[in-house]
Amino acid sequence: MTSPDQLRLLPWTGPEGKPCYLSTDDEHGFMSRLADHIEAVQLGMAAELLEEAQQTLDDDTDAVEDLVLLAAQLAGALQDVLRVATSRGCRLTSPEHL
């Protein structure tokens, strides 16, 4: 079993917004593969949102509602990307990856 300092931060949160962790030695197990898939989806959605944001800003829109919605979506995407980066960074610094 994985030691407590080698838990994988999952790309979703629990019911109260608290982080979820996976404890397993099997990098190819169902939950690990599901987490990998969700991370890939989150990163892809963030990339698409970045393109949309660039287009919106290039249009010099005056619609405050559009900018507020865009800011909220960007904040959510940034939160997801930071969680993925944190999870992957922690796994890179584990002794098995050194």
Number of C-alpha atoms within 10 A of each C-alpha: 8 12 9 10 10 19 18 20 21 23 25 17 13 10 8 6 8 9 13 14 17 15 16 16 13 12 10 11 10 10 15 18 13 14 18 17 13 16 21 15 12 19 17 14 15 20 13 11 16 16 12 13 17 10 12 14 13 9 9 8 12 9 8 9 10 12 15 11 11 18 13 12 16 16 12 13 20 15 15 19 20 13 19 23 15 16 18 14 11 15 18 12 11 12 8 8 7 7
